[in-house]
Amino acid sequence: MSTTFAQDQPGQLKSGYDYSRCGNPTHTALSECIRTLDYGTHGMVFSSGCGATTTIMSLLKPGEHLLYCDDVYGGTNRMINKVLKPQYNFLADFVDLTDLAAVKKAIKPNTRMLWVETPTNPTLKVCDIEELSKIAKKHNMLVVVDCTFTTPYIQSPLLLGADIAYHSCTKYINGHSDVICGAVSVKDAELFGRIHFIAKTIGVNLGVFDGYMVLRGLKTLKVRMDAACHNAGVVARLLEGHPMVTKVAYPGLESHPQHAIAKKQMRGFGGMITFYIKGNLKTTSKFLSSLKVFILAESLGGVESLAEAPAVMTHGSVPLEHRKMLGIDDTLIRLSCGIEDCDDLLEDVEQALAESKKVK
């Protein structure tokens, strides 16, 4: 828990550490664990996923261009459009990263970074990391892959050509909804040096006890992800056949537009499901308020199952016209399946759908 460390002589570090904002043994243990899982050579942990986002995007210079996926996490969208673009003169455009022709067309001479999220939040589009990385390399662009939904257990962006693997460890990596944390892993020492310098300078260091807690959570990552993937697959198939549901998005369903890509680059299909319920916001609200096992709350990836309405919760800060373009409307519901007994989750979803049917 120490903030400062003894030195043998002025400027000669006894332990390799001088001040916890710049490094700490617990942080090192956690980052070494995550970067190893990511097949990286260097890694760093942060005070939050947004702290990691801020650091990575600070690699860009004013006037350089960022290309990011249209269905990016609401907090990332807010960072780009409410902070970086107006205050720091960053240039940024979104594009559907599942459309490789559109990606090529959107690249500018000054495009220096491609921000990929896969599966996306909340519509669960799956982007082809390998193909996107090939395109980016031809244009001298850094490729960042946010794989918060999959964790290193399911997806390995660095093995598919990405430069930076990014995680909001708040979610599945920690897995217990009690720590805010972010992490990045890279394979290039020079790139890591730039990231580390920015991070220690702006002060996005993780609390030491929080690092210990995430290390604790990582010990059960495999069993938690296996359970979440299983539960989500069963629940998704129930939803797909239910008369109160108009559409289900889950990478493990054959009906998913990028199912083949998901099979190619993922070792499982994750614990996240989104679906559209018949009706309107009142119907959505009735479904969510009727749940007994699923908890109505933002965030995801914990041992407990969560449910939310992205249009008025996690993605409420995304402009209305952008939400309409993506299909994030009042009938879209996002589920994060936890590790509870699968029959309990099925029964809960069925009874909540039955209650929502009563809405006039």
C-alpha positions in Angstrom: 0.0 0.0 0.0 3.1 2.3 0.1 3.0 5.5 -2.0 6.8 6.0 -1.9 9.8 3.7 -1.7 13.2 3.8 -0.1 16.3 4.5 -2.2 19.8 3.3 -1.6 21.3 6.6 -2.8 19.7 9.7 -4.4 18.3 8.6 -7.7 19.3 4.9 -7.2 16.2 2.9 -6.6 16.4 0.0 -4.1 13.4 -1.9 -5.4 12.9 -0.5 -8.9 10.1 1.7 -7.7 10.1 5.3 -6.4 6.5 6.5 -6.3 3.2 4.6 -6.8 1.8 6.8 -9.5 4.7 5.6 -11.7 4.7 2.0 -10.6 3.9 -0.4 -7.7 4.7 -4.1 -7.1 1.0 -4.9 -7.0 0.3 -3.1 -10.2 3.2 -4.9 -11.8 1.8 -8.3 -10.7 -1.6 -7.5 -12.2 -0.3 -6.0 -15.5 2.1 -8.9 -15.9 -0.8 -11.3 -15.5 -3.1 -9.6 -18.0 -0.5 -8.9 -20.6 0.6 -12.6 -20.4 -3.1 -13.6 -21.0 -3.1 -11.2 -23.9 0.1 -12.7 -25.4 1.7 -9.3 -25.0 5.2 -8.3 -23.9 4.2 -5.2 -21.9 1.1 -4.1 -20.0 -0.2 -1.5 -17.7 -3.3 -1.0 -15.5 -5.3 2.1 -14.9 -7.7 3.7 -12.5 -10.6 3.0 -14.9 -11.3 1.9 -18.5 -11.9 5.6 -19.3 -8.5 6.4 -17.8 -7.0 3.9 -20.2 -9.0 5.4 -23.1 -7.8 8.9 -22.3 -4.2 7.7 -22.2 -4.4 5.8 -25.5 -6.1 8.6 -27.3 -3.4 11.0 -26.0 -1.0 9.3 -28.3 -2.7 11.3 -31.1 -1.5 14.8 -31.9 -4.0 17.7 -32.5 -5.1 17.5 -36.1 -4.5 13.8 -36.5 -7.5 11.6 -37.4 -9.1 8.9 -35.3 -11.4 6.3 -37.0 -13.7 4.5 -34.6 -16.6 2.0 -34.7 -20.0 3.5 -35.0 -21.4 1.4 -32.2 -18.7 2.3 -29.7 -19.3 2.3 -25.9 -21.2 5.4 -24.8 -18.4 6.6 -22.5 -15.9 6.4 -25.4 -18.3 8.2 -27.7 -18.7 10.9 -25.1 -14.9 11.2 -24.6 -14.4 11.6 -28.4 -17.2 14.0 -29.2 -17.5 16.0 -26.0 -13.9 16.3 -24.9 -11.3 15.4 -27.5 -12.9 16.9 -30.6 -14.0 20.3 -29.2 -11.3 20.9 -26.6 -8.2 19.3 -28.1 -8.7 19.8 -31.9 -8.8 16.0 -32.5 -10.4 14.8 -35.8 -12.6 11.7 -35.5 -15.2 9.9 -37.6 -17.2 6.8 -36.9 -17.7 4.0 -39.4 -19.3 0.6 -39.5 -16.3 -1.6 -39.0 -18.1 -4.7 -40.3 -18.0 -3.0 -43.7 -14.4 -3.2 -44.9 -15.1 -1.2 -48.0 -16.5 1.6 -45.9 -13.5 1.5 -43.6 -11.1 1.9 -46.6 -13.1 4.8 -47.9 -13.1 6.5 -44.5 -9.3 6.5 -44.1 -7.7 9.9 -44.6 -4.0 10.8 -45.1 -3.8 11.9 -41.5 -5.6 8.9 -40.0 -3.4 7.5 -37.3 -5.6 5.3 -35.1 -8.4 2.7 -35.6 -10.5 2.1 -32.5 -12.2 -1.3 -32.7 -14.8 -2.6 -30.3 -15.8 -6.2 -30.8 -18.4 -7.4 -30.0 -19.8 -3.9 -29.9 -21.8 -2.3 -27.1 -24.8 -2.7 -27.2 -25.7 -4.2 -30.6 -23.1 -6.9 -30.5 -21.7 -6.5 -34.0 -18.5 -8.6 -34.5 -15.6 -6.9 -36.3 -12.9 -8.9 -38.2 -9.8 -7.9 -36.2 -7.4 -9.6 -38.6 -8.7 -8.0 -41.7 -9.0 -4.6 -40.1 -5.4 -4.8 -38.9 -4.2 -5.6 -42.4 -6.0 -2.5 -43.7 -4.6 -0.3 -41.0 -1.0 -1.5 -41.4 -1.1 -0.3 -45.0 -1.9 3.2 -43.8 0.5 3.4 -40.8 -2.4 3.3 -38.3 -2.4 2.0 -34.7 -5.1 -0.6 -34.1 -6.7 -0.6 -30.7 -9.2 -3.4 -29.8 -11.6 -3.0 -26.9 -12.3 -6.6 -26.0 -14.1 -5.9 -22.7 -17.0 -8.2 -23.6 -14.7 -11.1 -24.3 -11.6 -10.8 -22.0 -8.3 -12.5 -23.0 -10.0 -15.9 -22.3 -12.1 -15.6 -25.4 -10.3 -13.3 -27.7 -6.6 -12.4 -28.5 -6.4 -9.2 -30.6 -2.6 -9.0 -30.4 -2.3 -12.4 -32.1 -4.6 -11.1 -34.9 -2.5 -8.0 -35.7 -3.8 -5.4 -33.3 -1.3 -3.1 -31.6 -3.1 -2.5 -28.3 -5.5 -4.8 -26.5 -7.8 -2.8 -24.2 -9.9 -3.9 -21.3 -12.3 -2.3 -18.9 -11.4 -4.7 -16.1 -14.4 -3.4 -14.1 -16.4 -6.0 -16.0 -15.5 -9.6 -16.6 -11.8 -9.5 -15.7 -12.6 -8.5 -12.1 -16.0 -10.1 -12.2 -17.5 -9.1 -8.9 -18.8 -5.5 -9.5 -16.6 -4.0 -6.8 -13.6 -2.5 -8.5 -13.1 0.2 -11.3 -10.1 -0.7 -13.4 -8.7 -0.6 -16.9 -5.8 -2.3 -18.6 -3.8 -2.3 -21.9 -1.4 -4.9 -23.3 1.0 -4.3 -26.2 3.9 -6.1 -28.0 6.0 -3.1 -28.9 8.4 -1.7 -26.3 8.5 1.8 -27.8 4.7 2.1 -27.9 4.5 0.9 -24.3 7.1 3.6 -23.3 4.8 6.3 -24.8 1.8 4.9 -23.0 3.5 4.6 -19.7 4.9 8.1 -19.9 1.5 9.6 -20.6 -0.2 7.5 -17.9 2.2 8.4 -15.1 2.2 12.0 -16.1 -1.6 12.5 -16.1 -2.0 10.3 -13.0 -4.5 7.6 -14.0 -2.8 5.0 -11.7 -4.9 2.3 -10.1 -5.4 2.1 -6.4 -3.1 -0.6 -4.9 -5.9 -2.5 -3.0 -8.0 -2.3 -6.2 -5.1 -4.1 -8.0 -5.1 -6.8 -5.4 -8.9 -7.2 -5.8 -8.6 -7.6 -9.6 -5.9 -10.2 -9.2 -8.3 -12.1 -6.9 -11.0 -11.9 -9.5 -8.7 -13.1 -12.3 -8.2 -16.4 -10.4 -11.8 -17.5 -11.4 -11.9 -15.9 -14.9 -12.1 -19.3 -16.7 -14.9 -20.7 -14.6 -16.9 -17.5 -14.6 -16.6 -17.0 -18.4 -17.5 -20.6 -19.1 -20.7 -20.2 -17.0 -21.6 -16.9 -18.5 -21.1 -18.1 -22.1 -23.2 -21.2 -21.4 -26.0 -19.2 -19.7 -26.1 -16.6 -22.4 -26.3 -19.2 -25.2 -29.3 -20.9 -23.6 -31.1 -17.6 -22.8 -30.5 -16.3 -26.3 -32.1 -19.3 -27.9 -35.1 -18.9 -25.6 -35.5 -15.3 -26.6 -35.1 -16.0 -30.3 -38.1 -18.3 -30.2 -40.3 -16.1 -28.0 -43.4 -14.3 -29.5 -42.7 -11.1 -27.4 -39.2 -10.8 -29.0 -38.7 -9.3 -32.5 -34.9 -9.8 -32.8 -32.0 -11.2 -30.9 -28.3 -10.3 -31.3 -25.9 -12.9 -29.9 -22.7 -13.9 -31.7 -23.4 -17.6 -30.9 -26.6 -17.7 -32.8 -26.5 -18.8 -36.5 -28.8 -15.8 -37.2 -26.1 -13.3 -36.2 -24.7 -11.5 -39.3 -21.1 -12.1 -38.3 -21.5 -15.5 -36.7 -18.8 -16.9 -39.0 -16.3 -14.2 -37.9 -17.1 -14.8 -34.3 -16.4 -18.5 -34.7 -13.1 -17.7 -36.4 -11.7 -15.2 -33.8 -13.5 -16.0 -30.5 -13.1 -19.1 -28.3 -16.6 -18.6 -27.0 -19.5 -16.3 -27.6 -19.6 -14.3 -24.4 -22.2 -13.5 -21.8 -23.8 -10.5 -23.4 -27.2 -10.6 -25.2 -29.2 -7.8 -26.7 -32.8 -8.1 -28.0 -35.8 -6.1 -29.1 -39.0 -6.5 -27.2 -42.4 -6.0 -28.9 -44.0 -2.7 -27.7 -42.4 0.6 -26.6 -40.5 2.1 -23.6 -43.4 1.1 -21.3 -43.0 -2.5 -22.4 -39.3 -2.4 -21.9 -39.7 -0.8 -18.4 -42.2 -3.4 -17.4 -39.9 -6.2 -18.5 -36.9 -4.8 -16.6 -38.9 -4.0 -13.4 -40.4 -7.5 -13.4 -37.1 -9.3 -13.3 -36.2 -11.0 -10.0 -32.9 -12.7 -10.6 -31.5 -10.3 -13.2 -30.7 -6.9 -11.5 -31.7 -3.7 -13.2 -28.4 -1.8 -13.3 -25.7 -0.5 -15.6 -22.3 -2.1 -16.1 -21.8 -5.8 -16.9 -19.6 -8.8 -16.5 -20.1 -9.6 -12.8 -21.0 -12.9 -11.2 -24.6 -11.6 -11.0 -26.8 -11.2 -14.0 -27.7 -7.6 -15.0 -30.2 -6.0 -17.4 -30.7 -2.5 -18.7 -32.2 -0.3 -21.4 -29.3 1.3 -23.3 -31.3 4.1 -24.9 -32.0 5.6 -21.5 -29.1 4.2 -19.5 -25.6 3.4 -20.7 -26.0 5.1 -24.1 -28.2 8.0 -23.1 -25.4 10.4 -23.8 -25.2 9.2 -27.5 -27.0 11.7 -29.7 -30.6 10.6 -30.6 -29.9 10.6 -34.4 -26.8 8.4 -33.8 -28.8 6.0 -31.7 -31.5 5.8 -34.3 -28.9 5.0 -37.0 -27.6 2.1 -34.9 -31.0 0.8 -33.9 -30.6 1.7 -30.2 -34.2 2.4 -29.6 -36.6 2.2 -26.6 -37.3 -1.5 -27.2 -33.7 -2.6 -27.1 -32.7 -4.5 -23.9 -29.2 -5.6 -23.0 -28.6 -8.6 -20.7 -25.3 -9.5 -19.0 -25.6 -13.2 -18.0 -23.8 -14.1 -14.8 -23.1 -17.5 -13.2 -26.4 -18.3 -11.6 -28.2 -21.5 -12.3 -29.4 -21.4 -15.9 -32.9 -22.6 -15.1 -33.3 -19.7 -12.7 -32.4 -17.2 -15.5 -34.7 -18.8 -18.0 -37.6 -18.8 -15.6 -36.9 -15.1 -14.7 -36.8 -14.0 -18.4 -40.0 -16.0 -19.2 -42.0 -14.5 -16.3 -40.8 -11.0 -17.1 -41.8 -11.4 -20.7 -45.2 -12.6 -19.6 -45.6 -9.5 -17.4 -44.5 -7.2 -20.2 -47.1 -8.7 -22.5 -49.8 -7.2 -20.2 -48.7 -3.6 -21.1 -51.3 -1.8 -23.2 
